[in-house]
Amino acid sequence: MSQLTRTELSNLKPAHFLWQLRDRIGTIRLNRPDRKNPLTFDSYAELRDLFRALPYATDVDVVVLASNGGNFCSGGDVHDIIGPLIGMEMKDLLAFTRMTGDLVKAMLGCGRPVIAAVDGVAVGAGAILAMASDLRLATPDAKCAFLFTRVGLAGCDMGACAMLPRIIGQGRAAELLYTGRTMRAEEGHAWGFWNALHAPEALDEAAMSLARQLAAGPTFAHGITKTQLNQEWNMGLDQAIEAEAQAQAICMQTKDFERAYRAFVAKEKPVFGGD
């Protein structure tokens, strides 16, 4: 990999959220716990830029979006975002909504599994961050709401009308997006939005345990899996089967595939290298 494309994120010092990188697992925490961690114009943009950098990172295999101070994210800040939006012209409003959508695109295209660990509230754009993650863990008291209609907006924000029905089904998604009501944790778990529920004191460790499991796996192949999960939304079945044939053939050329074979023959657990 050339110097032009190689990126190391170990020394990243974001201005608008917390970042920790340990054992090739990057952890992000929004850092305004006194206000339940709302997003601002700057934190949106900085998160987008981080996820855009991840495909070129040599030291990150998994990302965890974690809670902070008992909450995940309360959405766009009422004073720092919603207030200023009321006075903007259309071209500036469109620039903002495209930028927020670019964050979701960057999450989907980052080439790394993203795990959301949600305690407390995940509402508005916070619910979107959870939705755009690959795997979602929550506490029994987590409150998730796509509350855009409650502030006079449409439910079709940042890809919600495309993604949420694929996760929980069209009817359930329509109800949440039309009403803006809170999805209770047990509902979200039963519907498949949350992969698992954990007690608040166990949530971080559950997320890190899952992240370590993924980081110890064939990480190049994980990137291929993420790519196919996203790209196959727009494919017919024949196209999808052909795309997976090509993707799997690429993975069969990796050293991890050979490592797994040799470990199986030796009756050992494979140690993957991500190449």
Number of C-alpha atoms within 10 A of each C-alpha: 8 6 6 7 11 14 17 13 19 16 9 12 11 13 11 19 17 15 20 17 17 10 13 19 19 21 21 20 21 23 22 17 17 11 12 22 26 26 25 18 15 14 18 19 17 17 23 20 14 18 23 20 17 24 19 18 20 15 18 22 28 28 27 25 22 24 27 22 16 16 26 33 34 24 25 20 18 14 10 14 17 13 11 11 15 9 10 12 9 10 8 12 15 12 11 18 12 12 17 20 18 20 23 21 17 20 24 22 18 22 25 27 22 25 23 25 30 34 29 22 23 29 26 24 25 24 22 24 21 27 22 24 19 16 20 23 26 33 21 19 17 23 22 30 23 28 23 22 17 15 10 8 10 14 22 14 18 21 16 19 16 14 17 21 14 13 15 18 13 14 10 14 20 16 11 20 23 16 15 21 18 18 18 14 21 18 12 21 19 12 14 14 22 24 14 20 23 19 13 18 10 11 21 20 13 18 24 20 12 17 25 16 11 17 23 18 18 23 22 18 21 20 20 17 18 18 17 15 13 11 14 15 12 9 11 9 10 9 12 17 13 11 16 16 12 12 16 14 11 12 18 13 11 16 15 22 17 14 17 17 14 14 13 12 9 10 9 11 11 19 13 18 15 18 13
